[in-house]
Amino acid sequence: MTTNLTPSHKDLWSPIPMGHKDGSNIACPVILVLDEASAIAGHEIGFCTIWVKSNDPNTINALITQFEGRHVITAAPADFGRSQNQLESIVGALVGVAASVRWVALPDGANCLADWVSLGNTDADFRFLMEHTRPLALCEIDDPPIVPIDDKFPPNISPDFLPPQAERFAREIAVWAEVPQGMVAMQILGLLASLFQRRYVITDDPGHNQPLSLYCAVAMDSGERKSSVQKAIANPLFRHQHETRKIAAEKRKGVMESRGLDERRLKALERQYAKTGRADDEERELIKTEIDEIKNSLPPVDTLPQTIVSDFTEAALVSVLQANNEASLLISSEGGCFDNMCGRWGENSVAEIDLILKCADAEPHTVNRISRDDPVFLSKPRLSIVVSPQPSVVASLGKKRGFIDRGLVARFIWLFPQSNMGSRRLEPKRIDVAVHESYEKWMTKLANEAYEFDGDPTSLSLSDEAYDLWKSFQREIEPRLAPHGDLYGNQAMGEQITWHGGKDCWRHTLR
């Protein structure tokens, strides 16, 4: 836990409004203490002081509700032993919910606020400590308790932002599977991003291009027909991959047969070269010339194309991107990909997320491995992700090393749709054949165009209306990233919100 134990004028943060010690003024700070004597002492020097007796989930949830948007102060000695876990749990729950949270370290060897006040310190002394202690950020809290997400569902998302073929099919699938429309629409959006990410970029500000890659995560529990939905919407892409691999395998078979003849001839020549005496330099030179000619003319054996991955390591993903013009789709109806990103040695290992982070912005990536003869250079790797993890998996991501502070979680668009379980009629309606065929043909056409494309991406500019809308949204977010804003400590999340907002403006402009 980080606090400023040696205040100085240059460390001064904006003063907190002072006022009624009964807490009636929500602009006034609330002091949380762990003993009754400190609660009385805090009240005596003019502050609203709360004695927190427990850090059980019910107490923490009550604090979140009571102190949302308030300035919260915790007062504890610099070394407070057994109480540390209790206070850290409380602080961790309030950071990002309260207007600000300051952890004031009591000097002078005081064991609690009551001891510190008994040494003759006053309200002015405590106010000085508060104003010279900077607010905590989420990244400074070790394993904060997860705020329950079960009761914080956004409104359902309509698929009307999708192109007509996708919109109609999304509505049909939602009715057929009796699932939320947003669940289907968000995943189709991720599929479309994978098809357009190689061909287009967005020019939002002068000199800055934003790739169309999207990381989409739809959190739903098991039994929500996630696999059936994902299979239906991604079927054209899997079929396209299967057919292209089949064609490539036939071509590769012919190359291997031709290469086999040349390789057998090459081995024979190498044996002959070894047996030829040094006295016959002319014959050796002729054999060596033929060996070189055969080596230079051996046809390359291409790897089979793979445009979609589900289970991977970082090294394997590098190979897939390298073989597929630096673009791919990661899709899964589960959340196992997050375990893969943790590294093969579990939660305590260094997360293997560098490539995932860079692919979101098409940032160059170089790989040097002892096992590789040559380094691998990816100039503009692009990846789109469509996953549907359980909410419990999402809740555990904060405990995975590097996922929050390095910006991985912020790069995802998260959707927590309302479940239809318990209200389903269990009488699935047939999917309209014409709508189904139209979607399949359209997605197949897009896939053919996407994976055959081998040029520079086309730059798409926002219309004036869309640009103004995005800039207005960006400027609305910016002050919230300041030290006293509700997004302070979550700068990566705030920045990604504005970029996703820009992509949203682009989608509406294109439509």
Buried (B, 14 or more C-beta within 10 A) or exposed (E): BEBBEEBEEEEEBEEBEBBEBEBEBBEBBBBBBBBEBBBBBBBEBBBBBBBBEEBEEEBBBEBBEBBEEBBBBBBBBEEBEEBEEBBBBBBBBBBBBBBBBBBBBBBEEBBBBBBBBEEEBEBEBBBBBBBBBBBBBBBBBEEBBBBEBEEEEEEBBEBEBBBEBBBBBBBBBBBBBBBBBBBBBBBBBBBBBBBBBBBBBBBBEEEEBBBBBBBBBBBBEEEBBBEBBBEBBBBBBBBBBEEBBEEBEEEBEEBEEEBEEBBEEBEEBBEBBEEBEEEEEEEBEBBBEBBEEBEEEEEEEEEBBBBBBBEBEBBEBBBBBBBBBBBBBBBBBBBBBBBBBBBEEEEEEEBBBBBBBBBBBBBEBEBEEEEEEEEBEBEBBBBBBBBBBBBEBBBBBBEBBBBBBBBBBBBBBBBBBBBBEEEEEEEEEEBBEEBBEBBBEBBBBBBBEBBEBEEEBEEBEBEEEBBEBBBEBBEEBBEBBEEBBBBBBBBBBBBBBBBBBBBBBBBEBEE
